[in-house]
Amino acid sequence: MGELKMDVQNWIKKIHSPQVQEWMNKVYREADVKDQTLRYKELFSRFIQWSGTSHFLPVRAPGRINLIGEHTDYNHCPVFPMAVNRDIIGVFSPRNDRQVRVADFIPSFGERDFHLSRQIPPHRSGDWANYIKAAVQGLIEEAVIPSEEAVGFNLMIHSQIPPAAGMSSSSALVVLSALVFLRVNNRTMDKKDLADLLARAERYTGTQGGGMDQAAILLGEAGKAVKIDFAPLTTSSFPLLSDYEVLVAHSSVEAPKTREVMDMYNRRSIECRLAAAMIAKNLSEDIRYLGDLPSSWYCNDEAIRENLDGILKTEGYSKEDLCNSLSVTEDQLNKQWCYRKDGSIFPEPEEGYLLYRRASHVLSEWKRVEESHKALSENKIALFGRLMNESHTSCRDNHQISCRELDRLVMIGSGGGAAGCRLTGAGFGGCTVHLIKKKDSDSYRKYLLEHYYKNYLKITDGDSLLFPVKPSDGAAIMEELFNE
Ligand code: GLA
């Protein structure tokens, strides 16, 4: 890549320029711009101390919240998220060898390094650096950057996305690392193609997820929520109503994607693909994902029920049931559906695979996504809010991805005047999103602090778990934003 043009003095000047300050006003909350300016400058100086080089590039990847469309993406059904002001920023420089060295601004997270190769072995499951490896491995594996030509990088990051909270801190790190790896190897990629590739690449970490996070993080737009459709990936953006805001309230239950939560998440993905296989077999049609079904399958609740009733039973399916219904051997069943990334077989759930419930959730959520973006563009906020509430109920009862704390928080929120509220992201803990009138923001915050954090959780530092988010721009390397 050669020597970088801009050094620390240039960047400090740039950060204070009207151009960058204006950009910061767009991607961050106005009240935060001063602190954000400081944050970048502190990261610059820490990077110089750590890496020994004062020529570098800054990069940013936002977190995301999902307004509606939960656990639909891995079925190729649409989602309606927005990239937000909470982000990961990084500072990086190219290396002229094949090492990748990364460090967190917060020293206790430690440093990681690894060597570039055709097959990069993962760190232990759950390690944060696996998300960096996932991006690098994905770009090498799909021959965007051939392994033998690739050079490494030094990267220091600072994150303001709460971890294990359903705001995609992991995918933000995947996206940020991919942008860095592409840049130091002088490669560019169309953002949609990159989002698609990174959705596949993140499976390196063991999740059988969809493509919402990577697409929202790359294609987010300031001031707007983005409806994303899959296969092929397309986006359309809708401005959030100016007198409303989205408040994030963390349940305080962390849901890190360790083996247990990963299994709970992957189980839903497996059940949905099994439901699609059962439908395909019954109709003798080529349906691999629930998203391959026509709109007559999800246009209203009655249609969903009628269609599913004839094909799926409401009780759980044992592996034996599935083998019989799909005419496959247990070995074929395991190989095609019930496996983990490490090659082990996915254990049969005690109550069986709940195909009817999962398909019901996905199809009804698909309908809600279609109705909700229409409602937003027609200023029908009450309808939009109702769809958010219904989504939570379906996430709780049919997809079973909620927990006691999330349910309590949503119940309190609904009683406190939110237009709509629901869990956001993978679930099993993490955050909720509350759509509220801007003018009611302060009193609503106080209400949640009192009723959820103080009275229910019995904690006094609820303030840090409650914050408004602003729809923000997608990930980018800074030089791309300010090319003169
Ligand atoms: C996680 C996954 C996404 C999506 C959501 C749930 O964030 O990474 O692909 O499935 O959960 O909607």
Residues whose N, C-alpha, C, O or C-beta is under 5 A from the ligand:
A	BS01	GLA	G69 E70 H71 T72 D73 G209 G210 G211 M212 D213 G425 A426
